[in-house]
Amino acid sequence: MVSNYEPYERVLEDTVLRLMRTDDVIVIQVISKKRPEEAKVAFYKSVFNNLNAKLNIREEDLLISIVENTSVD
């Protein structure tokens, strides 16, 4: 699913990393079975590299969240 939100409709606070995001921020939420850390890092890099090649985005403007799910869920 894809949803567009105006900047005033988004609240993306980063209280730990102190990132400075712009209004061009992209948020991706993935629901997935548990994966090794290496697979997650490779996924993050792949998504960023592909989006950056097409949209020239900044690393700070990409937020990827993985929600882990099991077959019972």
Secondary structure, DSSP 8 states (H G I E B T S, - for coil): ------GGG-----TTT-----TT-EEEEEEE----HHHHHHHHHHHHHHHHHHH---GGGEEEEEEE--TT-
